[in-house]
Amino acid sequence: MAESEACQSFEEAFRIAEEAARNLDQGELSLEKAIGEYERGKRALNQCYAFLKKAQTKIEVLAKQESTGDGDTAAGGDLAWRDAGEVEPLGEALGRIERERGSAAPD
């Protein structure tokens, strides 16, 4: 990923950040390459945070529209995106994912 290159999706940025972390964990890189890999991973991670912030903002707007009755609603009066079932709050989902990843990490 070039310094000026931006990932097109959260999944792409997350994959790059994970790959950089794996490469660093292996401990086989020279110091110079390790620093470059760290920078690559950090850029990708920052892009992940930006994607998540954008998603959180979008969800907050939709939730506000739902509570005030503004915006597009499904026939039942609920926003169409909620029809699939209960939506886990973003902060809780991120915490759960982080805990699951942490418990799966090798010692």
C-alpha positions, 0 to 999 in steps of 0.5 A: 500500500503506497503512502498516498494510496487509500483502501477502498473498504474497511475489510481491505484496510483491516486485512492490511493491518492484520498482515502487517501485524503478522509480519512484525510478529514473525520477527524476521524483518530487518529494522528498516523493513520492520519500521516500514511495515509498522508504518504500513500497518498504522496507516491501514489501522487509521483508515479502519478507524476512519471507516468505523467513525463514518459508519458510527456517524451514519448509524447515529443519524439513522437512529436519530431519524428513527427516534424523531420519525424522520427519514425512510421507514419500513411499513412497520414504522421502523427503519428498513435496515433494522428489519433484519433483526436486533442491531448490536451497538457499534461500540459493543460490537467492536469490544466483542470483536476485540475480546474474541481476537484477544482470546484467540491470540497465541501465548 
